[in-house]
Amino acid sequence: MVKKIALWAGLVACLAFSIAVLIGLVQGFYEMDHPPGGWCQDNSATCVHP
């Protein structure tokens, strides 16, 4: 019984970590194309150089 609870707790923790990493990647790619304050990535399609 304890092993089954530990297994499910580990799976839930792994899933939560994976979702957090995925959200971070999505936010990072979004910010590359929508720079806050005017910084720019050279490979961004929507980048406007001042």
Order of alpha helices (4+ residues) and beta strands (2+ residues): alpha
